[in-house]
Amino acid sequence: MGIVDTMTAKLDSKNITLLVGGAAAVVGIAIALKHRPAKQSRAPATSVGQRAATDLDSKEGVLSILQEMASSQSACRRQLKELAAETQSKSLSLSQACARYTQMGVFDPLAKRKLSMIELNRALSEHEEVPAVQQAIATLMGSPPTGVAATHASQALTVQKLADIHNFMLTEFEKLAACSDKGSRDANAVTFAAQAVVAGKTEAKFQVSSEDVEAAVLAQQGALACSDEFSSINLKLRQAMAKLAGC
């Protein structure tokens, strides 16, 4: 099993909380890794894509992108939390949440370089055996650098309650994936907005924050890994997110 498959497999336990935890880029990378094509040579760079091609030509360029994605996670989480609260207080639709995503100016390291997730995915496949790239992916798909502190609410969340919460999230993501008007053709915008909408509804229904859920999953990842129900829900969550992103 290569690093790409290994990192995707991690989503079967703790990292599924990233869907509501605040890292749209991480969700995107997870979906891309899951659906990566066979290794292939990239076409020669055009003048428009010269910068993007240069960024992906070397392991140093790939590492730089991964590190920038990781460093932007804190800001991304904060903006997601703000948008989640707004979607709930103003009853925003997915289309309206996408519009707010644009207005908020959410930082996207890939967009800055005019790169698509598919292009990054190809580069990751080419460099997946490089230890430094493996570590960068692990860092990107792991918990926040400062860790996730246990809260009173998180300690009260049982394995069954976590399964119930994630099943609710699944239902909401599937509803959004079925929307005819998602408000944007930008996969990053749709993914981020969908996370915000679902996070807002989840917090309102269960009276727990995304941080509570993430802390509980991290604390109980061993038990959750043994839960067939939880694994099945996570698989369906990935499929719903992939549909949202147009994969």
C-alpha positions in Angstrom: 0.0 0.0 0.0 1.5 3.4 -1.1 1.3 6.6 0.9 -1.6 7.8 -1.1 -3.7 4.8 -0.2 -2.5 4.9 3.4 -3.5 8.5 3.8 -6.9 7.9 2.2 -7.4 4.9 4.5 -6.9 7.2 7.5 -10.2 8.8 6.7 -11.9 5.6 7.9 -11.3 6.8 11.5 -10.3 10.2 13.0 -9.9 12.3 9.9 -13.4 12.2 8.7 -14.1 15.0 11.2 -12.2 17.2 8.8 -15.4 17.4 6.9 -16.8 19.6 9.6 -13.5 20.5 11.2 -12.4 23.3 8.9 -10.0 22.3 6.1 -11.6 22.4 2.7 -8.2 21.9 1.1 -7.7 18.7 3.1 -11.0 17.3 2.1 -10.1 18.1 -1.5 -6.8 16.3 -1.2 -8.4 13.3 0.4 -10.9 13.0 -2.4 -8.2 13.5 -5.1 -6.0 10.9 -3.5 -8.9 8.4 -3.4 -9.6 8.9 -7.1 -6.1 9.3 -8.4 -5.2 8.2 -11.9 -2.3 6.0 -12.8 1.0 7.7 -12.9 1.5 9.5 -16.1 3.8 12.2 -17.6 2.4 15.7 -17.6 2.0 17.5 -20.9 4.5 20.3 -21.7 3.6 23.5 -19.9 1.8 26.2 -21.8 2.7 29.9 -21.2 -0.5 30.2 -19.1 0.4 27.2 -17.0 4.1 27.8 -16.8 4.1 28.8 -13.1 1.9 25.8 -12.1 4.1 23.4 -14.0 7.2 24.8 -12.4 5.7 24.3 -8.9 5.0 20.7 -9.6 8.2 19.8 -11.5 10.2 18.9 -8.3 9.7 17.4 -4.9 10.7 20.8 -3.5 7.9 22.5 -5.3 5.4 19.9 -4.2 6.6 20.1 -0.6 6.3 23.9 -0.7 2.6 23.6 -1.8 1.8 21.0 0.9 3.4 23.1 3.6 1.6 26.2 2.5 -1.7 24.3 2.6 -0.9 23.0 6.1 0.0 26.5 7.3 -3.3 28.0 6.0 -5.4 25.4 7.9 -5.8 27.6 11.1 -7.2 30.5 9.1 -9.3 28.2 7.0 -10.8 26.6 10.2 -11.7 30.0 11.6 -13.4 31.2 8.4 -15.3 27.9 8.2 -16.5 28.4 11.7 -17.7 31.9 11.0 -19.5 30.8 7.8 -21.1 27.9 9.6 -22.5 30.2 12.3 -23.8 32.6 9.5 -25.4 29.8 7.5 -27.4 28.8 10.6 -28.3 32.3 11.8 -29.4 33.4 8.3 -30.6 30.1 7.0 -28.3 30.3 4.0 -28.7 27.9 1.1 -25.7 26.2 -0.5 -25.7 28.7 -3.3 -25.7 31.6 -0.8 -23.0 30.0 1.2 -20.9 29.8 -2.0 -21.4 33.5 -2.6 -20.2 34.2 1.0 -17.2 32.0 0.4 -16.2 34.3 -2.4 -16.8 37.4 -0.4 -14.8 36.1 2.5 -11.7 35.7 0.4 -10.8 32.2 1.7 -7.1 31.7 1.0 -6.4 28.8 -1.4 -2.8 28.0 -2.1 -3.7 26.0 -5.2 -5.8 28.9 -6.7 -2.9 31.3 -6.0 -0.7 29.1 -8.2 -3.5 28.4 -10.8 -3.3 24.7 -9.9 -6.2 22.2 -9.8 -6.5 19.4 -7.3 -6.1 17.0 -10.2 -2.8 18.4 -11.1 -1.6 18.3 -7.5 -2.8 14.7 -7.3 -0.7 13.7 -10.2 2.4 15.3 -8.7 1.7 13.6 -5.4 1.5 10.2 -7.2 4.9 10.9 -8.8 6.5 11.8 -5.5 4.6 9.6 -3.1 7.7 7.5 -2.2 9.6 10.5 -1.0 9.7 10.5 2.8 9.4 14.3 3.1 6.3 14.2 0.9 4.9 11.4 2.9 5.4 13.4 6.1 3.9 16.6 4.6 0.8 14.7 3.6 0.5 13.1 7.0 0.8 16.5 8.6 -1.8 18.0 6.3 -4.3 15.3 7.0 -3.7 15.1 10.7 -5.2 17.0 13.6 -4.4 20.7 14.1 -0.8 21.5 15.0 -1.9 22.7 18.4 -3.8 19.5 19.0 -7.4 19.1 19.9 -8.2 19.6 23.6 -10.9 17.4 25.2 -14.0 19.3 26.3 -16.8 18.5 28.6 -19.1 18.0 25.7 -16.7 15.8 23.8 -16.2 13.5 26.8 -20.0 12.9 26.8 -20.0 11.7 23.2 -20.3 7.9 23.0 -19.4 5.8 20.0 -23.0 5.5 19.1 -23.6 9.2 19.5 -20.7 9.9 17.2 -22.2 7.5 14.7 -25.5 9.2 15.0 -23.9 12.6 14.4 -22.0 11.4 11.4 -25.1 9.8 10.0 -26.9 13.1 10.2 -24.0 14.8 8.5 -24.2 12.2 5.7 -27.8 12.8 5.2 -27.2 16.6 4.9 -24.2 16.2 2.6 -26.3 13.9 0.3 -29.0 16.5 0.2 -26.5 19.2 -0.9 -24.9 16.9 -3.4 -28.3 16.4 -5.0 -28.9 20.2 -5.4 -29.3 21.3 -9.0 -28.0 24.8 -8.2 -24.9 24.6 -6.1 -24.0 28.2 -6.6 -20.6 27.7 -8.1 -18.6 25.5 -10.5 -15.6 25.9 -8.2 -15.1 22.6 -6.4 -13.3 24.3 -3.5 -16.1 26.8 -3.1 -18.8 24.2 -3.1 -16.9 21.9 -0.7 -16.2 24.7 1.7 -19.7 26.1 1.6 -21.2 22.6 2.0 -19.0 22.0 5.1 -20.2 25.2 6.6 -23.9 24.5 6.0 -23.6 21.0 7.4 -21.5 22.1 10.4 -24.1 24.8 11.3 -26.9 22.3 11.1 -25.0 19.7 13.1 -24.2 22.0 15.9 -27.8 23.3 16.1 -29.2 19.8 16.2 -26.8 18.1 18.6 -25.6 21.2 20.6 -22.0 20.3 20.0 -19.3 22.1 18.1 -17.1 20.7 15.4 -14.2 20.9 17.9 -16.2 18.7 20.4 -16.8 16.1 17.7 -13.2 16.1 16.5 -11.9 15.8 20.1 -14.3 12.9 20.7 -13.3 11.1 17.6 -9.6 11.5 18.3 -10.1 10.2 21.8 -12.2 7.2 20.7 -10.5 6.4 17.4 -9.7 2.9 18.4 -13.3 2.0 19.2 -14.6 3.8 16.2 -12.1 1.9 13.9 -13.8 -1.3 15.1 -17.3 0.0 14.3 -18.7 -1.3 11.1 -21.5 1.3 11.2 -19.1 4.2 11.6 -16.8 2.9 8.8 -19.8 2.5 6.5 -21.0 6.0 7.2 -17.5 7.4 6.5 -17.3 5.6 3.2 -20.7 7.1 2.2 -19.5 10.5 3.4 -16.5 10.3 1.1 -18.7 9.4 -1.8 -21.1 12.3 -1.1 -18.2 14.8 -0.8 -16.7 13.4 -4.1 -20.1 14.0 -5.8 -20.2 17.5 -4.4 -16.7 18.2 -5.7 -17.6 16.8 -9.1 -15.1 13.9 -8.9 
